[in-house]
């Protein structure tokens, strides 16, 4: 999705447009690029360490998905307390 600030082409623009154009802003200048093919990027781990992180994240996501709502609510309350600065 393309996001604009101000009228198109006169303000900040960023994001993808219909999967074929990508707007990027760097150092205050907006550039338009051909959007990368999602089937050709990020298909494998960039490194062994990245593969380890991805595997750990997948395991955590599966564990979370297997939890019942009561158990999830315990973790949600702990997360809310951490965000608010309470312990």
DRENKE-469200 format. One record per residue: residue number from 1; x, y, z of N, C-alpha, C in turn; residue in one letter. Coordinates in Angstrom, 2 decimals. Example, Ala and Ser with C-alpha at 12.3 -4.5 7.8 and 13.67 -1.06 7.14 Angstrom:
<pts>
  resi       nX       nY       nZ      caX      caY      caZ       cX       cY       cZ  resn
     1    13.19    -5.69     7.80    12.30    -4.50     7.80    13.20    -3.30     7.80     a
     2    12.85    -2.25     7.08    13.67    -1.06     7.14    12.90     0.03     7.87     s
</pts>
This chain:
<pts>
  resi       nX       nY       nZ      caX      caY      caZ       cX       cY       cZ  resn
     1     0.84    -1.17     0.00     0.00     0.00     0.00     0.89     1.23     0.00     x
     2     0.57     2.17    -0.83     1.32     3.42    -0.89     0.73     4.37     0.14     x
     3     1.60     5.00     0.90     1.17     6.00     1.88     1.70     7.36     1.43     x
     4     0.83     8.36     1.49     1.24     9.69     1.08     1.03    10.69     2.21     x
     5     1.83    11.71     2.21     1.64    12.88     3.07     1.55    14.06     2.13     x
     6     0.38    14.63     2.02     0.17    15.70     1.06    -0.28    15.12    -0.26     x
     7    -0.55    15.96    -1.25    -0.98    15.47    -2.57     0.08    14.57    -3.20     x
     8    -0.37    13.59    -3.98     0.54    12.64    -4.61     1.65    13.36    -5.37     x
     9     2.85    12.90    -5.21     4.06    13.42    -5.86     4.51    14.77    -5.32     x
    10     3.82    15.32    -4.33     4.29    16.59    -3.79     4.74    16.45    -2.34     x
    11     4.45    15.32    -1.72     4.83    15.10    -0.33     5.60    13.80    -0.21     x
    12     5.60    13.26     0.99     6.30    12.01     1.23     5.44    10.84     0.75     x
    13     6.05     9.92     0.01     5.37     8.74    -0.49     6.22     7.54    -0.13     x
    14     5.59     6.45     0.35     6.33     5.24     0.64     5.42     4.04     0.48     x
    15     6.02     2.88     0.21     5.26     1.64     0.12     5.18     1.09    -1.29     x
    16     4.37     0.04    -1.44     4.20    -0.64    -2.73     2.92    -0.19    -3.40     x
    17     2.95    -0.10    -4.71     1.77     0.23    -5.47     1.43    -0.94    -6.38     x
    18     0.37    -1.64    -6.05    -0.17    -2.73    -6.85     0.87    -3.80    -7.18     x
    19     1.88    -3.95    -6.34     2.85    -5.02    -6.53     3.88    -4.80    -7.61     x
    20     3.85    -3.66    -8.30     4.85    -3.47    -9.36     5.71    -2.23    -9.18     x
    21     5.32    -1.30    -8.33     6.13    -0.12    -8.05     6.35    -0.02    -6.55     x
    22     7.54     0.40    -6.17     7.85     0.56    -4.76     8.45     1.95    -4.56     x
    23     7.86     2.69    -3.63     8.34     4.03    -3.33     9.20     3.96    -2.07     x
    24    10.39     4.51    -2.13    11.28     4.54    -0.98    11.78     5.97    -0.79     x
    25    11.87     6.39     0.47    12.37     7.72     0.77    13.65     7.58     1.57     x
    26    14.71     8.24     1.11    15.99     8.22     1.80    16.60     9.61     1.72     x
    27    17.03    10.09     2.86    17.63    11.43     2.94    16.71    12.51     2.34     x
    28    15.42    12.35     2.58    14.47    13.35     2.12    14.10    13.27     0.66     x
    29    14.65    12.31    -0.07    14.33    12.16    -1.49    13.56    10.87    -1.71     x
    30    12.51    10.95    -2.52    11.69     9.78    -2.81    12.13     9.18    -4.14     x
    31    12.31     7.86    -4.14    12.71     7.14    -5.34    11.68     6.06    -5.64     x
    32    11.45     5.80    -6.92    10.53     4.76    -7.34    11.35     3.63    -7.94     x
    33    11.06     2.41    -7.49    11.77     1.23    -7.97    10.75     0.20    -8.42     x
    34    11.20    -0.73    -9.24    10.36    -1.89    -9.54    10.29    -2.72    -8.27     x
    35     9.11    -3.14    -7.89     8.96    -3.93    -6.67     9.65    -5.28    -6.87     x
    36    10.35    -5.77    -5.84    11.01    -7.06    -5.98    10.00    -8.20    -6.04     x
    37    10.35    -9.26    -6.70     9.50   -10.43    -6.77     9.58   -11.16    -5.44     x
    38     8.46   -11.28    -4.71     8.52   -11.91    -3.39     8.93   -13.37    -3.44     x
    39     8.82   -14.01    -4.60     9.23   -15.40    -4.71    10.75   -15.55    -4.84     x
    40    11.45   -14.44    -5.07    12.88   -14.50    -5.28    13.68   -13.90    -4.12     x
    41    13.02   -13.32    -3.13    13.76   -12.71    -2.03    13.44   -13.42    -0.73     x
    42    14.37   -13.41     0.18    14.21   -13.95     1.53    13.72   -15.39     1.54     x
    43    14.21   -16.20     0.63    13.76   -17.59     0.57    14.56   -18.50     1.49     x
    44    15.72   -18.11     1.85    16.53   -18.92     2.75    17.20   -18.04     3.78     x
    45    17.73   -18.64     4.82    18.40   -17.82     5.82    19.63   -17.13     5.23     x
    46    19.81   -15.90     5.62    20.98   -15.16     5.14    22.26   -15.72     5.75     x
    47    22.12   -16.32     6.90    23.28   -16.89     7.58    22.80   -18.00     8.51     x
    48    23.74   -18.72     9.07    23.40   -19.77    10.03    22.70   -19.17    11.25     x
    49    23.17   -18.01    11.69    22.56   -17.35    12.84    21.11   -16.97    12.54     x
    50    20.84   -16.47    11.34    19.47   -16.10    10.97    18.58   -17.34    10.93     x
    51    19.10   -18.45    10.45    18.35   -19.70    10.45    18.00   -20.14    11.86     x
    52    18.93   -19.96    12.79    18.69   -20.29    14.19    17.58   -19.42    14.77     x
    53    17.63   -18.13    14.47    16.61   -17.20    14.97    15.25   -17.56    14.38     x
    54    15.19   -17.85    13.09    13.92   -18.21    12.45    13.34   -19.48    13.06     x
    55    14.19   -20.48    13.31    13.71   -21.73    13.90    13.18   -21.50    15.31     x
    56    13.87   -20.68    16.09    13.42   -20.37    17.45    12.08   -19.63    17.42     x
    57    11.95   -18.68    16.50    10.70   -17.93    16.38     9.55   -18.85    15.96     x
    58     9.82   -19.76    15.03     8.78   -20.70    14.59     8.33   -21.57    15.76     x
    59     9.28   -22.00    16.58     8.93   -22.83    17.75     8.09   -22.02    18.74     x
    60     8.46   -20.78    18.99     7.69   -19.94    19.90     6.29   -19.67    19.37     x
    61     6.19   -19.43    18.07     4.87   -19.18    17.47     3.99   -20.42    17.58     x
    62     4.56   -21.60    17.38     3.78   -22.84    17.50     3.34   -23.06    18.95     x
    63     4.23   -22.76    19.89     3.88   -22.89    21.31     2.74   -21.96    21.67     x
    64     2.83   -20.70    21.21     1.77   -19.72    21.48     0.44   -20.18    20.89     x
    65     0.49   -20.68    19.66    -0.74   -21.11    18.99    -1.40   -22.28    19.73     x
    66    -0.59   -23.12    20.37    -1.12   -24.29    21.08    -1.70   -23.93    22.46     x
    67    -1.39   -22.75    22.99    -1.88   -22.36    24.31    -3.37   -22.04    24.28     x
    68    -4.03   -22.28    25.42    -5.43   -21.87    25.53    -5.47   -20.39    25.92     x
    69    -6.63   -19.77    25.80    -6.76   -18.33    26.04    -6.40   -17.93    27.47     x
    70    -6.71   -18.76    28.45    -6.39   -18.43    29.84    -4.88   -18.29    30.03     x
    71    -4.12   -19.21    29.43    -2.66   -19.15    29.55    -2.10   -17.95    28.78     x
    72    -2.66   -17.67    27.60    -2.23   -16.51    26.83    -2.47   -15.22    27.61     x
    73    -3.61   -15.15    28.31    -3.93   -13.94    29.07    -2.93   -13.68    30.19     x
    74    -2.38   -14.74    30.78    -1.33   -14.58    31.80    -0.14   -13.85    31.19     x
    75     0.31   -14.31    30.01     1.45   -13.67    29.34     1.12   -12.25    28.88     x
    76    -0.11   -12.05    28.44    -0.52   -10.70    28.00    -0.46    -9.71    29.17     x
    77    -0.91   -10.14    30.35    -0.86    -9.28    31.52     0.58    -8.95    31.90     x
    78     1.45    -9.96    31.81     2.87    -9.71    32.10     3.47    -8.72    31.10     x
    79     3.10    -8.87    29.84     3.61    -7.95    28.81     3.10    -6.54    29.05     x
    80     1.81    -6.40    29.40     1.26    -5.07    29.68     1.97    -4.42    30.86     x
    81     2.30    -5.22    31.88     3.01    -4.69    33.04     4.41    -4.21    32.64     x
    82     5.08    -4.96    31.79     6.42    -4.55    31.33     6.35    -3.26    30.51     x
    83     5.33    -3.16    29.65     5.18    -1.95    28.83     4.91    -0.72    29.68     x
    84     4.16    -0.89    30.76     3.82     0.26    31.61     4.92     0.57    32.62     x
    85     5.93    -0.28    32.70     7.04    -0.03    33.61     6.85    -0.69    34.96     x
    86     5.73    -1.34    35.19     5.50    -2.06    36.46     6.15    -3.43    36.37     x
    87     6.48    -3.98    37.52     7.07    -5.33    37.51     6.27    -6.27    38.36     x
</pts>
